[in-house]
Amino acid sequence: MKSNVRSSAIVLALSLMALFALSGSGCGKKSASVATSSSPTPPAALKSTDCRACHEEIFKSWSGSDHALAHRVVNPQQDSDAITPALKPTVNGIAYQFDWKDGRAALVEKRGEQTADSFSFTAEFVLGHTPLRQYVVPIGGGRYQAAELTFDPEKKEWFNVFGDEKRLPGEWGHWRGRGMNWNSMCAHCHMTDYKKNYDATTDTYATTWREHGVGCTQCHGDLAPEHAKKKSAPTLAVSPTPPTTGAVATLSPFSSPERKRAQETCAPCHARNELLTGALVPGAPYSDHYRLTLPTEASVFYPDGQMRDEDFNYTSLLTSRMGGKAGVTCLDCHNPHTGKTILPVENNALCLQCHGPAPRAHAVSIDPLAHSHHAAGSKGSLCISCHMPTTTYMQRDPRHDHGFLKPDPLLTKELGIPNACNRCHADQTTDWAIAATDRWYGAKMDSRQRARTRVVAAAQASAPDAAEKLLALIATEEVPAWRATLHLLTRNYATTHPRVLEAARAAVRDPEPLVRSAAAQVLASAPHEAAALRPLLADPSRLVRLDAAWALSTELPAGSASRTELDAYLAVSADQPSGRMRLGQDLFNRGQAAAAEAHLRKAAEWDANSPGIHDTLGIVLNENGKPAEAAASLWRAAQLNPTDATSAFNAALAFAGARKLPDAEFALRETIRRNPRHDRAWYNLGLLLSQTNRAADAIAALTQAEQIAPNVADYPYARATILWQTGDRPAAQAAAQRALAIDPNHAPSRQFLQQAGR
């Protein structure tokens, strides 16, 4: 039996880490006050109040917005409705006591009757304004945490932001764990000029900011202090380049590239993404600082692109034909200072500005009543009810999907994807909704949206025939975000389907960074593609350069621009388990095994329930000559991912390498239980059974492996050796001859037959 778990090449696509960027954070985009508090930012730096004198109307509009109210200091005046000494709520079985001490909110959390079960803390900041307020707590080392105890200002009640989900102390997602760390997960979108300033050596923060909330300079760029002294009021706009001292350039509201640049200033905090630099630079290209999460994982987005997890809006907008092809931006619908829509939605005026009797920019003219088949004034007659359905996040925060998809009940029946019809008509069946949409819209329902959704779902399930369908869609896909998604979904087929790599090599010339990034990740998932990846080290987009650098890390010279940029990226998330895992992977690939192991152990300590971290740590431990520890780590990964056969198989091989044969057998049988067609598991089980003197069972297991994979010569050869040991010489020779028939160059079988004939 092979004792190695797998080869030492454990380079993983960067996009796999994007899922950690915002998932489970509980820090929604809503927020709390115009008031600022002191921070180490130089006093000369402009703040929003400095803009008021010349931009009074804009300041007034902004001051009541979710941006202005994104963050504030806790104080008795604004928080007296939530924190009262007489109030002692019990939420999800946890009792709380509130009080005010020296103007600060003091809270005690009691999980049981014992003093040891209590935790006392002071709420210092507030995240959010409406529909919820989340309180932020300092816990030492410059670290702040977003508490799970959350206040609903409308209902005047406390609730748990996780709902009924139990998160225990010590877990990554517990409110005092790193998954709810304010410095890393929340603050960069709730503060102005935020700098995390994490020290990886001491695991502490020296965080700074200019002002609470999202202020003027956060979106318009920095201005010279002298600007505030001017008497005139110049038009402010998003900087076209990273801000420098001096006035920013004014952008025309009718220029498509400039509106796109303005949207890319909104996008960082209205998207599920991964930070590449940790900097929010107004006017800079989005792909220079962020990796957008795309609909590749069924647990994050539904296969049609609808939001499933807490995904915010930007991915949905870019995957829509409106945003992804027609070029509709945030500013076409929203006032950037108030955050409100520029026209009402209650009478469809917002949508009819493009889809009305005089359609704009090649939009289709739509009569809402005829199109919706719902009565005037009903909810069903509103465009947003059907094409922007809401999902409630953080228990109290309903958010509209921005994918502008057509409701398709047939996909609900086929794939379990929600549809707007049954969201409203919950008392009706899916078949009822299918009949209605077929009657009203007929063949229009059988659209590209439906066809693409089916292929995406098949690829997510690793269906063997999905590769050709993905490639066919890629060839005709007009929406770049979907083109990138489809390429990323071909990664599972990169080593088995030659045309996948051909398509990726062509896509590195795509004009969109998202697509070039996806192509780089596909190429990185296959061997011998370094020549295609090297030119991407000079790509104009940092995102693409990083994907290429990650894949080529072992050959990047120390001090080179690519090595420096990659190292800076790896440092950005070093305070999170996923970031430490990436550091470990990179060091291991570069031959620094001891340092890699240390980082991976730290990642596993920070998130003890991550199967991916335990799996990667197990691989490194095995390569570092620690098979027993490797087996324990890999088995933990298998336990944490109870449907994954590969993790159980890796653990089995590690147990065998550690000479723990009963554990190896158990893990192999668990692999087969999870995937009865795992031919390699049947093969290794056969070898183990033979090694433990159970020849008949061993032959049966090897026969099963042959039936599943009849073109693998190793399987009949192994059966031949066991049959020979049992004394059945004719059957043994026949098995070896079968192996040679499969592979005429199979040397062990040829040698076996030569010796058997003597």
C-alpha positions in Angstrom: 0.0 0.0 0.0 1.2 3.5 -0.8 2.1 5.4 2.4 2.2 8.9 0.9 -1.0 10.9 1.0 -0.3 12.8 -2.2 2.5 14.6 -3.9 4.0 17.6 -2.2 2.5 20.0 -4.8 -0.3 21.5 -2.8 -0.7 24.8 -4.8 -4.4 25.7 -4.6 -6.3 28.3 -6.7 -6.6 31.6 -4.9 -10.3 31.8 -5.5 -11.0 29.0 -3.1 -10.1 31.4 -0.3 -12.5 34.1 -1.3 -15.3 32.3 0.4 -13.7 33.2 3.8 -13.7 36.9 3.0 -17.2 37.7 4.3 -18.9 34.5 5.2 -20.4 34.3 8.6 -19.2 37.7 9.6 -22.6 39.0 10.7 -21.4 42.5 10.1 -23.9 43.7 7.5 -23.4 46.8 5.4 -26.0 48.8 7.4 -24.7 51.1 10.0 -24.6 54.3 12.7 -23.4 58.3 13.3 -22.0 61.5 11.8 -20.2 62.1 15.0 -16.4 61.5 14.8 -14.0 60.4 17.6 -10.3 60.8 18.0 -7.9 58.6 16.2 -4.2 58.7 15.3 -4.9 60.3 11.9 -3.0 63.6 11.5 -5.2 66.6 12.5 -4.7 68.2 9.1 -6.5 65.5 7.3 -9.9 66.6 6.0 -13.1 65.2 7.6 -16.6 65.3 6.4 -17.5 68.3 8.6 -14.8 70.3 6.7 -16.9 69.8 3.5 -20.1 71.2 4.9 -19.6 74.9 4.4 -19.3 74.6 0.6 -21.5 71.5 0.1 -24.3 72.1 2.5 -27.1 70.4 0.5 -24.9 67.3 -0.2 -23.8 67.2 3.4 -27.4 67.4 4.6 -28.4 64.5 2.3 -25.5 62.4 3.3 -25.7 63.0 7.1 -28.9 60.9 7.5 -27.7 58.1 5.1 -26.6 54.6 6.0 -23.1 55.6 4.9 -22.9 58.5 7.4 -24.5 56.3 10.1 -22.3 53.3 9.4 -20.4 53.5 12.7 -20.3 55.6 15.9 -19.3 55.6 19.5 -21.7 54.2 22.1 -23.3 57.0 24.2 -26.2 57.3 26.7 -28.1 59.7 24.5 -28.4 57.5 21.4 -28.4 54.1 23.1 -30.7 54.7 26.0 -33.5 52.8 24.2 -31.3 49.7 24.0 -29.2 49.7 27.2 -31.1 50.4 30.4 -30.0 49.1 33.8 -33.5 47.8 34.5 -33.5 45.6 31.4 -32.2 42.0 31.8 -33.0 40.2 28.6 -32.5 36.5 28.0 -31.6 35.7 24.4 -31.1 32.1 23.2 -30.7 30.9 26.7 -28.1 33.5 27.6 -28.9 36.1 30.3 -27.6 39.6 30.0 -27.3 42.5 32.5 -26.9 46.1 31.3 -25.6 49.2 33.1 -23.9 52.5 32.3 -20.5 53.2 33.9 -18.7 56.5 33.3 -20.8 57.0 30.2 -19.9 53.6 28.7 -22.2 50.6 28.3 -21.2 47.8 30.6 -22.7 44.3 29.9 -22.5 41.0 31.6 -23.2 37.8 29.6 -24.2 34.8 31.8 -24.4 31.4 30.2 -25.1 29.5 33.4 -25.3 29.9 37.2 -21.6 29.6 37.8 -19.4 32.7 37.8 -17.0 31.0 35.4 -19.7 31.0 32.8 -20.0 34.8 32.9 -18.3 37.3 30.6 -18.2 41.0 31.4 -17.5 43.5 28.6 -17.9 47.1 27.6 -19.6 48.0 24.3 -17.5 50.8 22.8 -18.8 51.2 19.2 -22.0 50.6 17.3 -22.2 49.0 13.8 -25.3 50.0 12.0 -28.3 52.2 12.5 -31.3 50.5 11.0 -32.7 47.9 10.8 -30.3 46.7 13.5 -27.5 47.9 15.7 -24.6 45.6 16.5 -22.3 46.5 19.4 -18.6 46.3 19.2 -16.5 45.2 22.2 -12.7 45.7 22.9 -11.1 42.5 24.2 -7.4 43.5 24.4 -4.4 43.6 22.0 -6.2 46.3 19.9 -8.8 43.7 19.0 -12.5 44.5 18.8 -15.3 42.0 18.4 -18.9 42.4 17.0 -21.2 40.9 19.6 -23.9 38.4 18.7 -26.3 40.3 21.0 -28.0 42.8 18.6 -30.7 45.4 19.0 -33.7 46.0 16.7 -34.4 49.8 17.0 -37.8 49.5 15.4 -39.2 46.7 17.6 -37.1 47.9 20.6 -35.9 44.3 21.3 -32.7 42.4 21.6 -32.0 39.3 19.5 -29.1 37.0 18.5 -27.7 37.9 15.1 -27.1 34.2 14.5 -30.7 33.3 15.2 -31.0 29.8 16.6 -27.6 28.7 15.4 -25.4 27.8 18.4 -21.8 29.1 18.2 -19.7 28.1 21.2 -16.8 29.9 22.8 -13.5 28.9 21.1 -15.1 28.4 17.7 -14.0 30.6 14.7 -17.6 31.9 14.3 -18.3 32.6 17.9 -18.7 36.3 18.5 -15.4 36.4 20.4 -13.7 34.4 17.6 -11.8 35.6 14.6 -14.9 35.2 12.4 -16.5 38.1 14.2 -13.3 40.2 14.6 -14.2 43.8 13.8 -10.7 44.8 12.8 -10.6 42.2 10.1 -14.2 41.5 9.1 -16.2 44.7 9.5 -14.3 48.0 10.1 -12.9 48.6 6.6 -16.5 49.1 5.3 -17.8 51.1 8.2 -15.0 53.6 8.7 -13.2 56.3 6.7 -9.5 56.0 5.9 -9.3 52.7 7.9 -5.9 51.0 8.4 -5.9 47.6 10.1 -2.2 47.6 11.1 -2.0 44.0 12.2 1.3 42.7 13.6 1.6 39.0 12.8 4.5 38.5 15.3 2.5 39.6 18.3 -1.0 38.9 16.9 -2.1 42.4 17.9 -3.6 45.4 16.1 -2.7 49.1 16.1 -5.8 50.1 14.1 -6.3 53.7 12.9 -9.1 55.6 11.1 -9.9 59.2 10.1 -13.6 59.2 11.2 -16.5 57.0 12.0 -18.8 56.1 9.2 -18.3 56.4 5.5 -17.3 60.0 5.0 -16.6 62.2 2.0 -12.9 61.3 1.4 -13.7 57.6 1.6 -15.5 57.9 -1.8 -14.0 61.1 -3.3 -10.4 60.6 -2.4 -8.2 62.7 -0.3 -7.8 66.4 -0.9 -5.1 68.9 0.1 -6.0 70.6 3.5 -6.0 74.0 1.6 -9.1 72.8 -0.3 -11.3 73.4 2.7 -10.2 77.0 2.8 -11.5 77.8 -0.7 -14.6 79.9 -1.0 -15.9 78.3 -4.1 -17.5 74.8 -4.2 -16.0 72.7 -7.0 -17.8 69.6 -8.2 -16.5 66.6 -6.3 -16.3 63.2 -7.9 -14.5 59.9 -7.6 -10.8 60.1 -8.3 -9.9 58.5 -11.7 -6.6 57.3 -10.2 -5.4 56.6 -6.7 -5.7 59.9 -4.8 -2.8 62.2 -4.5 -2.5 65.6 -2.9 -4.4 68.3 -4.7 -7.9 68.5 -6.2 -9.5 65.4 -7.6 -10.6 65.3 -11.3 -14.2 66.0 -12.0 -16.1 63.2 -13.8 -18.9 63.7 -16.3 -22.0 61.9 -15.1 -22.7 60.8 -18.7 -19.4 59.1 -19.4 -19.7 55.3 -19.2 -16.0 54.6 -18.3 -16.2 57.2 -15.5 -19.5 55.9 -14.2 -18.0 52.4 -14.2 -15.1 53.8 -12.2 -17.5 55.5 -9.8 -19.3 52.1 -9.4 -16.1 50.4 -8.6 -15.7 52.8 -5.7 -19.1 51.6 -4.4 -18.4 47.9 -5.0 -15.8 47.1 -2.3 -18.4 47.4 0.5 -21.3 46.2 -1.5 -19.8 42.9 -2.6 -18.7 39.6 -1.1 -15.0 39.7 -1.9 -11.4 39.0 -0.7 -9.1 41.9 0.0 -5.9 41.8 -2.1 -4.2 44.9 -0.5 -6.3 45.9 2.5 -6.7 49.4 1.0 -10.0 51.0 -0.2 -8.7 53.4 -2.8 -11.4 55.5 -4.4 -11.3 55.5 -8.2 -8.9 52.6 -8.4 -9.8 49.6 -10.6 -11.7 47.1 -8.5 -9.5 44.2 -9.6 -6.4 45.9 -8.3 -7.7 45.6 -4.7 -10.4 42.9 -4.5 -11.3 39.4 -5.7 -15.0 39.2 -6.3 -16.8 36.0 -5.2 -18.6 34.5 -8.2 -21.4 31.9 -8.3 -19.1 28.8 -8.4 -20.2 27.3 -5.1 -23.8 26.2 -4.5 -23.5 27.1 -0.8 -22.8 30.7 -1.6 -25.0 31.5 -4.7 -27.7 29.5 -6.3 -26.8 28.1 -9.7 -28.8 30.8 -11.5 -26.8 33.5 -9.7 -29.4 34.3 -7.0 -27.8 35.3 -3.7 -27.9 32.5 -1.2 -25.5 33.3 1.6 -24.8 36.9 2.7 -23.4 38.0 -0.7 -24.4 41.7 -0.9 -25.1 43.1 -4.4 -22.1 43.6 -6.7 -21.8 40.0 -8.0 -25.5 39.9 -8.7 -25.3 43.2 -10.7 -22.3 42.0 -12.7 -23.9 38.7 -13.6 -27.1 40.4 -14.7 -27.6 41.4 -18.3 -28.4 44.9 -17.1 -25.2 45.4 -15.2 -22.9 42.9 -17.0 -23.8 43.7 -20.6 -25.9 46.9 -20.8 -23.7 48.7 -18.4 -26.2 49.8 -15.8 -24.4 51.0 -12.7 -25.3 51.9 -9.1 -25.7 55.5 -10.0 -28.4 54.8 -12.6 -30.7 53.8 -9.7 -29.3 55.2 -6.5 -28.4 58.7 -5.2 -24.8 58.2 -3.9 -25.2 60.6 -1.0 -28.6 59.5 0.4 -28.3 55.9 -0.7 -32.0 56.1 -1.8 -33.4 55.3 -5.2 -33.5 58.3 -7.6 -37.1 57.5 -8.5 -39.9 55.6 -6.7 -40.2 51.9 -7.0 -43.8 51.8 -5.6 -45.1 52.9 -9.1 -42.3 51.2 -11.1 -41.0 54.7 -12.1 -37.4 53.6 -11.4 -37.5 50.7 -13.8 -39.6 52.5 -16.4 -36.9 55.2 -16.8 -35.3 52.6 -19.1 -38.2 50.2 -19.8 -41.0 52.7 -20.3 -42.8 53.8 -23.5 -39.6 55.6 -24.7 -37.0 52.9 -23.8 -33.4 53.9 -23.1 -30.2 52.4 -24.3 -31.8 49.5 -26.3 -33.9 48.4 -23.3 -37.2 46.6 -24.0 -40.3 48.6 -23.5 -42.6 47.0 -20.9 -46.1 47.6 -19.8 -46.0 46.4 -16.1 -49.6 45.4 -15.9 -49.7 43.4 -19.1 -46.3 41.9 -18.4 -46.9 41.0 -14.8 -50.5 39.7 -15.2 -51.2 41.2 -11.8 -53.7 44.0 -10.9 -52.6 47.6 -10.6 -51.5 48.4 -7.0 -50.8 44.8 -6.1 -47.4 43.7 -5.0 -47.2 41.4 -8.0 -47.5 44.4 -10.4 -44.2 45.8 -9.1 -41.1 45.0 -11.1 -38.9 44.6 -8.0 -41.3 41.9 -6.5 -40.6 39.5 -9.3 -37.1 40.5 -10.5 -35.5 41.7 -7.2 -36.9 39.3 -4.5 -35.7 39.8 -0.9 -33.8 37.6 1.4 -33.5 38.4 5.1 -30.0 38.3 6.5 -28.8 38.9 10.1 -32.3 37.9 11.2 -33.8 41.4 10.6 -32.2 42.8 7.4 -34.2 42.1 4.1 -32.1 42.8 1.0 -33.1 42.9 -2.7 -31.3 40.6 -5.1 -29.7 42.7 -7.8 -29.5 39.9 -10.5 -32.8 41.0 -12.2 -33.5 37.4 -13.0 -36.8 36.1 -14.4 -38.6 33.9 -11.9 -38.4 30.3 -13.0 -40.5 27.8 -11.0 -39.3 24.9 -13.2 -35.8 25.4 -11.8 -37.3 25.2 -8.3 -38.7 21.8 -9.2 -35.5 20.6 -10.8 -32.8 22.1 -8.6 -34.5 23.6 -5.5 -33.8 27.2 -6.6 -36.3 29.7 -5.0 -38.6 31.6 -7.4 -40.4 34.9 -6.7 -43.8 33.4 -7.6 -43.8 31.0 -4.7 -42.1 33.4 -2.4 -45.3 35.5 -2.6 -47.8 32.7 -3.1 -46.4 30.4 -0.4 -49.7 28.6 -0.2 -49.4 27.4 -3.8 -47.4 24.5 -5.2 -44.4 24.8 -7.5 -46.4 23.0 -10.2 -49.1 25.8 -9.9 -46.4 28.4 -10.5 -44.9 26.5 -13.5 -48.3 26.3 -15.1 -48.9 30.0 -14.6 -45.5 31.1 -16.1 -45.9 28.7 -19.0 -49.4 30.0 -19.7 -48.2 33.7 -19.5 -44.8 33.6 -21.1 -44.6 30.3 -23.1 -41.3 29.7 -24.9 -39.7 32.8 -23.4 -39.2 30.8 -20.2 -36.8 28.4 -22.0 -34.1 31.0 -22.1 -30.3 31.1 -21.8 -30.8 31.8 -18.1 -32.4 28.3 -17.7 -29.9 26.5 -19.9 -26.9 28.1 -18.1 -28.3 27.3 -14.7 -28.6 23.6 -15.5 -25.0 23.5 -16.7 -23.7 25.4 -13.7 -25.6 23.0 -11.3 -24.2 20.0 -13.2 -20.6 21.4 -13.0 -21.0 22.1 -9.3 -22.0 18.4 -8.9 -18.9 17.3 -10.9 -21.1 15.7 -13.6 -18.8 14.0 -16.1 -20.5 15.5 -19.1 -20.5 19.1 -17.8 -17.2 20.1 -19.4 -18.4 20.2 -23.0 -21.5 22.1 -22.0 -19.5 24.6 -20.1 -17.2 25.2 -23.1 -20.2 25.7 -25.4 -21.6 28.3 -23.0 -18.3 30.1 -22.7 -18.0 30.5 -26.5 -21.3 32.5 -26.6 -21.4 34.1 -23.2 -21.7 37.9 -23.4 -21.6 38.7 -19.7 -18.0 38.8 -18.4 -18.8 37.7 -14.9 -20.6 34.7 -16.1 -17.8 34.0 -18.6 -15.4 34.0 -15.6 -17.7 31.8 -13.6 -18.0 29.2 -16.3 -14.2 29.1 -16.8 -13.7 28.6 -13.0 -16.2 25.7 -13.1 -14.0 23.9 -15.7 -11.1 23.5 -13.2 -12.4 20.1 -12.2 -11.9 19.0 -15.8 -8.6 20.7 -16.6 -6.6 17.4 -16.5 -9.1 15.2 -18.2 -10.5 17.4 -21.0 -7.9 19.0 -23.3 -10.3 21.7 -24.6 -10.6 23.1 -21.2 -7.0 24.2 -21.2 -7.3 25.4 -24.8 -10.2 27.7 -23.8 -8.2 29.0 -20.8 -5.2 29.8 -22.9 -7.4 31.8 -25.2 -9.1 33.5 -22.3 -5.9 35.0 -20.9 -6.4 37.6 -23.7 -9.9 38.5 -22.6 -10.4 42.3 -22.0 -12.0 41.7 -18.6 -9.7 41.1 -15.6 -12.3 38.7 -14.0 -12.0 36.4 -17.0 -8.2 36.5 -17.3 -8.1 35.7 -13.5 -10.4 32.7 -14.0 -8.2 31.6 -16.9 -5.1 31.8 -14.8 -6.7 29.7 -12.1 -7.7 27.0 -14.6 -4.2 26.9 -16.0 -2.8 26.7 -12.5 -4.9 23.6 -11.7 -3.1 21.6 -14.4 0.6 20.7 -14.7 3.0 22.0 -17.4 1.2 25.3 -17.9 4.0 27.6 -16.6 4.7 29.0 -20.1 1.1 30.2 -20.5 1.1 31.7 -17.0 4.4 33.6 -17.0 3.2 36.5 -19.3 0.4 37.1 -16.8 3.0 38.2 -14.2 3.0 41.5 -16.1 -0.8 41.8 -16.5 -2.2 45.3 -15.9 -4.5 43.9 -13.2 -3.1 43.0 -9.8 -5.7 40.2 -9.4 -4.4 38.5 -12.5 -0.8 39.0 -11.6 -1.4 37.5 -8.2 -3.1 34.4 -9.6 -0.1 33.9 -11.9 2.4 34.6 -9.1 0.6 32.1 -6.8 0.9 29.4 -9.4 4.5 30.2 -10.2 5.6 31.0 -6.6 8.4 28.5 -6.5 10.2 30.2 -9.4 9.8 33.8 -8.3 13.2 35.4 -7.5 13.5 36.9 -4.0 13.0 40.7 -4.2 11.4 40.6 -7.6 8.3 42.7 -8.2 6.1 39.5 -8.4 7.5 38.0 -5.2 7.1 41.3 -3.4 3.5 41.8 -4.5 2.6 38.2 -3.7 4.2 38.5 -0.2 2.3 41.7 0.4 -1.0 40.0 -0.5 -0.3 37.0 1.7 0.3 39.4 4.7 -3.1 41.1 4.2 -5.1 38.2 5.8 -2.4 36.8 8.1 -4.8 37.5 11.1 -7.3 35.0 9.8 -7.1 31.2 9.6 -7.5 31.2 5.8 -4.6 33.7 5.5 -2.3 31.6 7.7 -3.2 28.5 5.7 -2.2 30.3 2.5 1.1 31.4 4.0 1.7 27.8 5.0 0.9 26.5 1.5 3.2 29.0 -0.1 6.1 28.2 2.2 5.6 24.5 1.8 5.6 24.8 -2.0 8.9 26.8 -1.7 10.5 24.1 0.3 10.3 25.7 3.8 8.5 22.8 5.4 9.1 23.7 9.1 7.8 27.2 8.7 4.9 26.0 6.7 3.9 23.5 9.4 4.0 26.3 12.0 1.7 28.5 10.1 -0.7 25.6 9.4 -0.8 24.6 13.0 -1.6 28.2 13.9 -4.4 28.2 11.4 -5.8 25.0 12.8 -5.6 26.4 16.3 -7.6 29.5 15.2 -10.2 27.5 13.4 -10.4 24.0 14.8 -13.5 23.1 12.7 -12.2 23.8 9.2 -11.8 20.6 7.2 -9.7 22.4 4.6 -7.1 23.5 7.1 -6.8 20.1 8.8 -6.5 18.4 5.4 -3.7 20.8 4.3 -1.9 20.4 7.6 -2.2 16.6 7.4 -0.5 16.7 3.9 2.3 18.8 5.2 2.8 16.7 8.3 3.0 13.6 6.2 5.6 15.1 3.9 7.5 16.2 7.0 7.8 12.6 8.2 5.1 12.7 10.9 2.6 10.1 9.6 0.8 9.5 12.9 0.1 13.3 13.3 -0.8 13.5 9.6 -3.3 10.7 10.0 -5.0 12.3 13.0 -5.2 15.7 11.2 -6.6 14.1 7.9 -9.1 12.0 9.8 -10.3 15.2 11.6 -10.8 16.7 8.2 -12.8 13.7 7.1 -15.0 13.9 10.3 -15.6 17.6 9.7 -16.6 17.0 6.1 -18.8 13.9 6.5 -19.8 13.5 2.8 -16.4 13.9 1.3 -14.8 10.6 0.2 -11.4 12.1 -0.7 -10.7 13.3 2.8 -11.5 9.9 4.3 -9.2 8.2 1.6 -6.3 10.6 2.4 -6.7 9.7 6.1 -6.7 6.0 5.3 -3.4 6.3 3.4 -1.9 8.2 6.3 -3.0 5.7 8.8 -1.4 3.0 6.7 1.8 5.0 6.5 1.8 5.2 10.3 1.3 1.4 10.5 -2.2 1.8 12.1 -3.8 -0.8 9.9 -7.2 -1.1 11.8 -7.7 2.6 11.5 -6.6 2.5 7.9 -9.2 -0.2 7.2 -11.9 1.7 9.0 -11.1 4.9 6.9 -11.1 2.9 3.7 -14.5 1.4 4.4 -15.8 4.9 5.3 -14.4 6.1 1.9 -16.4 3.4 0.1 -19.5 4.1 2.2 -19.3 7.8 1.1 -18.5 6.9 -2.6 -19.1 3.2 -3.5 -17.4 3.8 -6.9 -14.0 5.0 -5.4 -11.9 2.4 -7.2 -8.7 3.4 -5.5 -10.2 2.9 -2.1 -11.3 -0.7 -3.1 -7.8 -1.3 -4.4 -6.1 -0.2 -1.2 -8.6 -2.1 0.9 -7.7 -5.2 -1.1 -4.0 -4.7 -0.4 -4.7 -4.2 3.3 -6.9 -7.2 3.6 -4.2 -9.3 1.9 -1.6 -7.9 4.2 -3.8 -9.0 7.2 -4.2 -12.5 5.8 -7.8 -12.2 4.5 -7.1 -13.3 0.9 -10.7 -14.1 -0.1 -11.9 -10.7 1.0 -8.9 -9.1 -0.6 -9.7 -10.7 -4.0 -13.3 -9.6 -3.7 -12.2 -6.0 -3.0 -9.8 -6.0 -6.0 -12.4 -7.4 -8.2 -14.7 -4.6 -7.3 -12.0 -2.1 -8.2 -11.6 -3.8 -11.6 -15.3 -3.6 -12.3 -15.4 0.2 -11.5 -12.1 1.0 -13.4 -11.5 -1.8 -16.0 -8.7 0.0 -17.7 -6.3 0.1 -14.7 -3.6 -2.6 -15.0 -2.6 -2.4 -11.3 -5.9 -3.9 -10.2 -5.7 -7.3 -11.9 -2.0 -7.5 -11.3 -2.6 -7.1 -7.5 -5.3 -9.8 -7.7 -2.7 -12.0 -9.5 -0.2 -11.8 -6.7 -2.8 -12.7 -4.1 -4.2 -15.6 -6.2 -0.6 -16.9 -6.5 -0.1 -16.8 -2.8 -3.4 -18.8 -2.3 -2.1 -21.5 -4.6 -4.5 -20.8 -7.5 -1.7 -20.6 -10.2 -4.0 -20.7 -13.3 -6.2 -17.9 -12.0 -3.2 -15.9 -11.0 -1.6 -16.2 -14.5 -5.0 -15.2 -16.1 -5.2 -12.1 -14.0 -1.6 -11.1 -14.9 -2.4 -11.7 -18.6 -5.5 -9.4 -18.2 -3.2 -6.7 -16.8 -0.9 -7.0 -19.8 -3.9 -6.8 -22.1 -4.8 -3.5 -20.5 -1.3 -2.2 -20.6 1.3 -4.2 -22.7 4.1 -2.2 -21.1 3.0 -3.1 -17.5 6.4 -4.3 -16.3 5.3 -6.0 -13.0 2.8 -8.2 -14.8 5.3 -9.2 -17.5 7.9 -10.0 -14.8 5.3 -12.0 -12.8 4.4 -14.1 -15.9 8.1 -14.8 -16.6 8.7 -16.0 -13.1 5.4 -18.0 -13.0 6.5 -19.9 -16.2 9.7 -21.2 -14.8 
